[in-house]
Amino acid sequence: MMFNLLLNQQPSQRMNPMNCYKTLKNAKRQRVEDGAIAPVLAGCEHQSVLVLVWPQLGDFDSLEYAWWIQRDRDRLNHQGIAVRAVGIGDRAAGQKFCDYTGFPQAEMFVDAAADLHQELDLYRGLTMNIPGLQPGQNAWVNLMLMCAGIGSPGTLAEVFRGYRGDRSAPQLIGDDEVIKAGPLPALKGDFFKAAGGKGHQRPFELATLRLKNMTEVLSHWRTYVPTAAYLTQRGGTFLFDASGSLLYEHRDPGVLGFAQDKSYPLSFLDQVALPQAA
């Protein structure tokens, strides 16, 4: 019966697009750059804006998504798309996150209690309550179940894709790039050619990047995750045009579910018509 209860916990349904934009436009959160409580969409007037509402800043999804954003910065700039992100954590977590990922502090906001996530009706993840456990301990149990695919559709398949490789995804690590993902020794990018050639995602390539992220977070756990109570909370992606009309929306259904297109998370940019920046 308990297993059926877990399986029946599903992500929230979409909210009205106008309400979604209004919620984000009115949202004020702490900006990582200066610590000020400021409107999340400040400085995005009269242009398209991509709003990334991320889980805990120490989460696989947040770190991996930031990597993709930084990888495609030139494209976003060329299309005239402003970027704003809100992640769960405090300012110290945001600073550490930005230092590691290269994500600009001026575009990064933090929400210590995941209030914006709840206002947007994003999936909270499993919320099974085990008597006798503290909220953070319950969150850990629920997160482990989600990592096993319970209440988190697609998670296990995505984990396996990281090891198996993906010929429809781009190459992730440059041939001359050196990756330090302890406890593994430093690996040069051309190491992966032996496992699967080049020009696409090779076996173990994505898994290595995820191991690198995990090593970073575990080395600074208390900074990245000041409270464990929101470990299961998932995020969402929202792209608006200059008038505030919703062009694209994705609500994360589970762990490693931050993108509809796992092979290329920003492929939704191909589906919308936006004016290019001058």
TIVO-71515 format. One record per residue (C-alpha): chain; residue number from 1; x, y, z negated. Coordinates in Angstrom, 3 decimals, decimal comma. Each point is the difference from the previous one (the first is absolute). Example, Ala and Ser with C-alpha at 12.3 -4.5 7.8 and 13.67 -1.06 7.14 Angstrom:
BEGIN
SITE  chain    n        px        py        pz
SITE      A    1    12,300    -4,500    -7,800
SITE      A    2     1,370     3,440     0,660
***
This chain:
BEGIN
SITE  chain    n        px        py        pz
SITE      A    1     0,000     0,000     0,000
SITE      A    2     2,839     2,376    -0,853
SITE      A    3     1,679    -0,800     3,331
SITE      A    4    -3,190     0,863     1,874
SITE      A    5    -0,249     3,257    -1,939
SITE      A    6     3,522     0,953     1,079
SITE      A    7    -0,661    -0,827     3,631
SITE      A    8    -3,152     2,114    -0,007
SITE      A    9     1,849     3,172    -1,033
SITE      A   10     0,254     1,940     3,247
SITE      A   11     1,310     3,431     1,015
SITE      A   12    -2,442     2,894    -0,144
SITE      A   13    -2,098     1,040     2,966
SITE      A   14     0,851     3,169     1,897
SITE      A   15    -1,246     3,253    -1,449
SITE      A   16    -1,505     2,730     2,155
SITE      A   17     2,808     1,508     2,152
SITE      A   18    -1,047     3,552    -0,893
SITE      A   19     0,044    -0,845    -3,701
SITE      A   20     3,428    -1,538     0,476
SITE      A   21     1,429     3,180     1,504
SITE      A   22    -1,713     2,164    -2,603
SITE      A   23     1,464    -2,126    -2,800
SITE      A   24     3,509     0,343     1,400
SITE      A   25    -0,366     3,693     0,786
SITE      A   26    -1,080     0,699    -3,574
SITE      A   27     2,595    -2,292    -1,575
SITE      A   28     2,790     1,560    -2,040
SITE      A   29     2,877    -2,115    -1,235
SITE      A   30     3,547     0,487    -1,230
SITE      A   31     2,413     0,722     2,831
SITE      A   32     3,302    -1,815    -0,383
SITE      A   33     2,106     2,828     1,440
SITE      A   34    -0,707     2,574    -2,710
SITE      A   35    -2,299    -1,699    -2,504
SITE      A   36    -2,840     2,409     0,806
SITE      A   37    -3,641    -1,089    -0,024
SITE      A   38    -0,940     0,884     3,554
SITE      A   39    -2,584    -0,861     2,671
SITE      A   40     1,057    -3,171     1,780
SITE      A   41    -0,872     1,484     3,402
SITE      A   42     1,626     3,387    -0,592
SITE      A   43     1,990     1,080     3,056
SITE      A   44    -1,929    -2,329     2,321
SITE      A   45    -2,563     2,527     1,140
SITE      A   46    -0,736     0,121     3,728
SITE      A   47     1,887    -3,187     0,821
SITE      A   48    -0,494    -3,740    -0,044
SITE      A   49     0,955    -1,696    -3,254
SITE      A   50     0,829    -3,577    -0,932
SITE      A   51    -0,867    -0,665    -3,641
SITE      A   52     1,604    -3,052    -1,584
SITE      A   53    -1,496    -1,065    -3,303
SITE      A   54     2,488    -2,507    -1,342
SITE      A   55    -0,120    -2,529    -2,830
SITE      A   56     2,539     0,087    -2,827
SITE      A   57     3,228     1,569     1,280
SITE      A   58     1,864    -3,164    -0,950
SITE      A   59    -2,344    -2,087     2,160
SITE      A   60     1,207    -1,860     3,109
SITE      A   61    -2,640     1,780     2,070
SITE      A   62     0,989     3,543    -0,992
SITE      A   63     3,710    -0,521     0,641
SITE      A   64    -0,526    -1,826     3,281
SITE      A   65    -2,513     2,535     1,290
SITE      A   66     2,360     2,880    -0,827
SITE      A   67     2,704    -1,804     1,999
SITE      A   68    -2,261    -0,119     3,061
SITE      A   69    -0,953     3,672    -0,373
SITE      A   70     3,634     1,065    -0,145
SITE      A   71     0,828    -2,269     2,927
SITE      A   72    -2,624     1,767     2,161
SITE      A   73     0,454     3,574    -1,237
SITE      A   74     0,911     1,290     3,447
SITE      A   75    -3,207    -1,385     1,439
SITE      A   76    -2,132     1,517    -2,745
SITE      A   77     1,684     3,373     0,471
SITE      A   78    -0,422    -0,211     3,771
SITE      A   79    -3,725    -0,628    -0,425
SITE      A   80    -0,310     2,888    -2,452
SITE      A   81    -1,162    -2,199    -2,875
SITE      A   82     0,620     1,231    -3,528
SITE      A   83     0,547    -2,720    -2,599
SITE      A   84    -1,118    -0,071    -3,622
SITE      A   85     0,320    -2,924    -2,405
SITE      A   86    -1,415    -0,658    -3,451
SITE      A   87     1,403    -2,908    -2,006
SITE      A   88    -0,674    -1,368    -3,463
SITE      A   89     2,639     1,106    -2,491
SITE      A   90     1,496     3,064    -1,648
SITE      A   91     2,358     2,610     1,392
SITE      A   92     3,109    -1,987    -0,989
SITE      A   93    -1,357    -2,964     1,969
SITE      A   94    -0,657     2,274     2,964
SITE      A   95     3,510     1,429    -0,091
SITE      A   96     1,568    -3,447    -0,137
SITE      A   97    -2,260    -1,203     2,811
SITE      A   98     0,913     2,938     2,243
SITE      A   99     3,707    -0,327    -0,741
SITE      A  100    -0,072    -3,659     1,009
SITE      A  101    -2,288     0,196     3,055
SITE      A  102     0,937     3,441     1,309
SITE      A  103    -3,661     1,032    -0,106
SITE      A  104    -0,194     3,799    -0,451
SITE      A  105    -0,818     1,109    -3,537
SITE      A  106    -2,030     2,909     1,387
SITE      A  107    -2,439    -2,508     1,570
SITE      A  108    -0,176    -2,321    -3,006
SITE      A  109    -2,571     0,280    -2,803
SITE      A  110    -0,514    -2,223    -3,009
SITE      A  111    -3,135    -1,154    -1,801
SITE      A  112     0,833    -1,594    -3,342
SITE      A  113    -3,405    -1,635    -0,517
SITE      A  114    -1,044    -0,833     3,581
SITE      A  115    -2,928     2,412    -0,284
SITE      A  116     0,113     0,970     3,683
SITE      A  117    -0,042    -3,664     0,989
SITE      A  118    -3,183    -0,469    -1,987
SITE      A  119    -1,570     3,174     1,404
SITE      A  120     0,636    -1,378     3,494
SITE      A  121    -1,446    -3,358    -1,066
SITE      A  122     3,149    -1,908     0,954
SITE      A  123     0,354    -3,654    -0,917
SITE      A  124     1,061    -0,416    -3,626
SITE      A  125     1,194    -3,529     0,561
SITE      A  126    -0,863    -2,816    -2,351
SITE      A  127    -1,317     1,234    -3,320
SITE      A  128    -0,350    -3,243    -1,927
SITE      A  129     0,138     0,776    -3,725
SITE      A  130     1,648    -2,644    -2,191
SITE      A  131    -0,939     0,420    -3,677
SITE      A  132     2,946     0,846    -2,221
SITE      A  133     2,144     1,551     2,706
SITE      A  134     0,831     3,677     0,300
SITE      A  135    -1,018     1,863     3,218
SITE      A  136     3,536    -0,177     1,358
SITE      A  137     0,218    -3,726    -0,713
SITE      A  138    -3,342    -0,622     1,689
SITE      A  139     1,222     1,987     3,002
SITE      A  140     3,072    -2,230     0,254
SITE      A  141    -2,119    -3,168    -0,014
SITE      A  142    -2,319     1,411     2,637
SITE      A  143     2,917     1,150     2,139
SITE      A  144     1,590    -3,449    -0,080
SITE      A  145    -3,298    -1,516     1,135
SITE      A  146    -0,206     2,543     2,822
SITE      A  147     3,552    -0,829     1,083
SITE      A  148    -1,213    -3,599     0,270
SITE      A  149    -2,743     1,183     2,361
SITE      A  150    -2,905    -0,014    -2,462
SITE      A  151    -2,134     3,080     0,503
SITE      A  152     2,684     1,184     2,430
SITE      A  153    -0,724    -1,264     3,529
SITE      A  154     2,952    -0,264     2,344
SITE      A  155     2,713     0,356    -2,648
SITE      A  156     1,538    -3,448     0,353
SITE      A  157    -0,037     0,171     3,798
SITE      A  158     1,787     3,335    -0,160
SITE      A  159     2,618    -1,382    -2,392
SITE      A  160     0,675    -2,883     2,387
SITE      A  161     0,216     2,411     2,966
SITE      A  162     2,871     1,720    -1,785
SITE      A  163     1,965    -3,261     0,035
SITE      A  164    -1,236    -1,384     3,322
SITE      A  165     0,573     3,116     2,103
SITE      A  166    -2,359     1,675     2,445
SITE      A  167     0,718     0,395     3,713
SITE      A  168    -2,766     2,597     0,330
SITE      A  169     1,662     2,246    -2,610
SITE      A  170     2,999     2,253     0,656
SITE      A  171     3,488    -0,746    -1,253
SITE      A  172     0,224     1,365    -3,541
SITE      A  173     3,721     0,066    -0,755
SITE      A  174     2,547     1,530     2,376
SITE      A  175     2,882    -2,183     1,134
SITE      A  176     2,537     2,262    -1,721
SITE      A  177    -2,113     0,648    -3,106
SITE      A  178     1,161    -1,487    -3,298
SITE      A  179    -2,699    -1,232    -2,388
SITE      A  180     0,724    -0,512    -3,680
SITE      A  181    -2,734    -2,180    -1,454
SITE      A  182     1,377    -1,583    -3,172
SITE      A  183     0,497    -2,749    -0,997
SITE      A  184     0,884    -0,575     3,676
SITE      A  185     3,351     1,301     1,237
SITE      A  186    -0,066     3,090     2,218
SITE      A  187    -1,313    -0,969     3,443
SITE      A  188     0,749     1,715     3,298
SITE      A  189    -2,912     0,339     2,372
SITE      A  190     1,502    -2,166     2,712
SITE      A  191    -0,112    -2,932    -2,479
SITE      A  192    -3,666    -0,427     0,947
SITE      A  193     0,803    -0,469     3,695
SITE      A  194     1,115    -3,542    -0,741
SITE      A  195    -3,425    -0,754    -1,461
SITE      A  196    -2,091     1,472     2,786
SITE      A  197     1,708     2,279     2,506
SITE      A  198    -0,770     3,716     0,099
SITE      A  199    -2,669     2,496     1,040
SITE      A  200    -2,685    -1,416    -2,296
SITE      A  201    -0,488    -0,909    -3,674
SITE      A  202     2,289    -2,959    -0,630
SITE      A  203    -0,472    -2,773    -2,604
SITE      A  204     0,822     1,193    -3,539
SITE      A  205     0,420     3,615     1,175
SITE      A  206    -3,118     1,395    -1,669
SITE      A  207     0,471    -2,286    -3,000
SITE      A  208     3,475     1,492    -0,478
SITE      A  209    -1,380     3,546    -0,005
SITE      A  210    -2,612    -1,065    -2,548
SITE      A  211     2,684    -1,580    -2,176
SITE      A  212     1,929     3,275     0,183
SITE      A  213    -3,094     1,880    -1,186
SITE      A  214    -0,649    -2,503    -2,780
SITE      A  215     3,585     0,283    -1,226
SITE      A  216    -0,318     3,787    -0,084
SITE      A  217    -3,246    -0,060    -1,975
SITE      A  218     1,076    -2,649    -2,504
SITE      A  219     3,205     1,946    -0,630
SITE      A  220    -2,052     3,079    -0,944
SITE      A  221    -3,281    -1,581    -1,072
SITE      A  222    -0,987     2,394    -2,773
SITE      A  223     0,556     2,951     2,300
SITE      A  224    -1,998    -1,356     2,923
SITE      A  225    -2,785    -1,464    -2,158
SITE      A  226    -0,538     2,150    -3,115
SITE      A  227    -3,170    -1,962    -0,743
SITE      A  228    -0,984    -3,438     1,277
SITE      A  229    -3,748     0,557    -0,382
SITE      A  230    -0,464     0,866     3,697
SITE      A  231     2,135    -2,692     1,624
SITE      A  232    -2,905    -1,503     1,933
SITE      A  233    -1,390     3,271     1,371
SITE      A  234     0,234     0,152     3,792
SITE      A  235     0,254     3,003     2,279
SITE      A  236    -1,211     1,327     3,319
SITE      A  237     0,891     1,913     3,166
SITE      A  238    -1,977     2,967     1,339
SITE      A  239     0,704     1,987     3,170
SITE      A  240    -1,914     3,233     0,571
SITE      A  241     0,062     2,451     2,883
SITE      A  242     0,371     3,746    -0,511
SITE      A  243    -3,747     0,415    -0,619
SITE      A  244    -0,096    -2,667    -2,717
SITE      A  245    -1,625    -2,705     2,112
SITE      A  246     1,087    -3,504    -0,942
SITE      A  247     1,859    -1,625     2,902
SITE      A  248     1,259    -3,126    -1,728
SITE      A  249    -0,459    -1,732    -3,326
SITE      A  250     1,454    -3,127    -1,558
SITE      A  251    -0,766    -1,246    -3,497
SITE      A  252     2,485    -2,500    -1,343
SITE      A  253    -1,675    -3,374    -0,685
SITE      A  254     2,861    -1,392    -2,069
SITE      A  255     3,729    -0,228    -0,610
SITE      A  256     2,014     0,668     3,200
SITE      A  257    -3,255     1,042     1,650
SITE      A  258     0,923     3,657     0,517
SITE      A  259    -0,298    -0,235     3,793
SITE      A  260    -2,577    -1,455     2,333
SITE      A  261     2,740    -0,740     2,535
SITE      A  262     2,696    -1,782    -2,003
SITE      A  263     2,425    -0,085     2,933
SITE      A  264    -0,018     3,780     0,392
SITE      A  265    -1,835     1,800    -2,836
SITE      A  266    -0,185     3,322     1,868
SITE      A  267    -1,510    -1,429     3,188
SITE      A  268    -3,242     1,799    -0,851
SITE      A  269     1,704     3,173     1,266
SITE      A  270    -0,315    -1,496     3,491
SITE      A  271    -3,766    -0,153    -0,393
SITE      A  272    -0,666     3,687    -0,661
SITE      A  273     0,336     3,092     2,178
SITE      A  274     1,816     2,811    -1,778
SITE      A  275     1,491     3,220     1,348
SITE      A  276     3,779    -0,143     0,092
SITE      A  277     1,970     2,514    -2,011
SITE      A  278     1,368     2,915     1,982
***
